[in-house]
């Protein structure tokens, strides 16, 4: 016990003392990129589905048995303008036309007879009328007028019979592609019975949803008629077409806050399957917007949560963090463009992360500054 007490006393009297060292403040190091003022011409990228400009559902205006169908009346085949598609049995319609012509001839004969009777009645009244004025009925004027009306009716019947006869043959109204077929050989067509769905091969349209922000970037002079670059990637091949803005569909979609822009596409010079984009294909579209002047361009990684940017700013005697709210006008793949002046030409924005960013906290640059970020901002 005595030895133990002595050892404890010795250790307590001779305990080591810690050296007092002044604590150094931790200064985070950051990477920055310089800011430049630029003029920017935005490229608006969109995607839409190809639709034919003209689509038609062919129907029969007469009823009858189908006696001839074009061999081209198959889905996907091309019909030339004026090419016969379907012929309906026209025997009954020829009979109707002959009957209508016969009725017309009888009406013309009746008119001639009434006119002759009227002249004869006028001569008889001149002899027997004793100077009195003959009535219209005596001169057979109502009978003549009735005969003339029957002729007009008969002519109309003949014209209708000729039209019905002509409608027994259905021709392609324009150069088109068969989209759907509704009948085959031996079928019977009813009045207004469907024959086929067709669409024009000369021009196609692409409906492109345009956000309101993108609408604001369109040229201030009329956007109608401006060129639009269209493309589609199929396997290793890229196909390109040029279209023109044809119209804007009225109204704004309340769900997406977008407006529909319609682009008309004409065939390109390539003589291949995709010289014109086929119906139903999704294509990418690019349209050049109005040039925007005096914008601030910064790397995308410099934009922080809450639409803020961290700036490596000069303090009284050191460099500090300045957190600034910005108004983002346009986002691109690698850069953003700002409209306001809270970040100016020559500022250095921070592109590296900070664990706990605080306004006016002291910062220092990394020893090896990321020159690629700076060069990218200046490009």
C-alpha positions, 0 to 999 in steps of 0.5 A: 500500500505504501509503495502504491501510494508513493507511485500515485503521488509521484505521477500526480506531481509529475503529470505532463502539461499540454502545449497551448497551440492557437487554432487556425481557421479552416478556409475552403478551397474552390475552383472558379470559372470566369464570366463573359458577356455574349450575344446568343442565338438560341437553337430551339429543339423540339420533337413531333410526329409526322402527319400527312397534310391531306387525308381523305376517306373515300366513299361511294356516292352510289350503291351497287356491286363492285365489278372492278378494283384497282390492283394498287388498292392495297395498304402502302401502295401509291395511286396516281392522280386520276387513276381508277380505283373502283368501278361499280356495276352501272347497268341500272344507272345507264337505264335511268339515264336513258329513261331520263332522256326519254322523259326530256324528249317527251317534255320537249315535244309537249312544249312544241305542241302547246306552243302550236296550239297557242298560236292556233288559239290566237288566230281563232280568237282574232276571228271570233273574239269580236275585238275583246282581249283574249285571256291567258288561258285561251292563248294557252300560256299556262299550258306552255309555262307548265310544259317549259317547267317539265322540260327543266325538270327533265333536264335536271333528271338527265343531269342527275342520271349522268352524275350517278353514272359517272359516280360508278367509277371512283378515281384517285383525287390526288397522288396518294398512298392507301392507308386502309382498304375497306372492300374486295372483289365481289363486294356490294357498296351501299350509298356512302359506303367506305372504300379506302382511307388515303393521304397525299404523298406530296406534303407532310406536316409535323405538329411541334409543342412549343413552350411559352418560353420558347415562343418568346425566343422566336424571331420578332418578325413573323415566324411563319415561313421560317426554315426548320431543320428536321432529322431522324436517326434510324440505326446508323443512318441519319435522315434530314429534311427541311421544313417551313413554319406553316401556322400556329394552332390557336390556344394554349394547352393548360396542362403543359402551357405549350402552343402547337406549331405546325411545320410543312415538310417537302421531299428532299433530293434523296431518291430513297425510301425516306425522301419524305418522312413517312406518316407516324415517324417521330422526328427531331426539329431545330429552329433558330430563334432571335439573337439575344444580346448582352447575356451572361454565360456561365457553366451549368455546374455553377447554378445552385439550388434556388436559382442562385450562383456562388461568386468568388468575390473580393472582400475588404482584405480577403476573398469571400463567398457571395451568394446571388439570386439570378434570373435564368433566361436559357438552359443549354447542355453545358451552359446557362444564360442569365439576363440580369446584372447580378453576375457581371462580365469578369466575375468568377463563379464557383464550380466546385461544391461547398459543404456549408456555404455561408455568405461572406465566408472566406475562400481561397483558390485551389493551387491548381485552378481548373483552367478547363472550366475557365476556358470553357466559359470563355469559349 
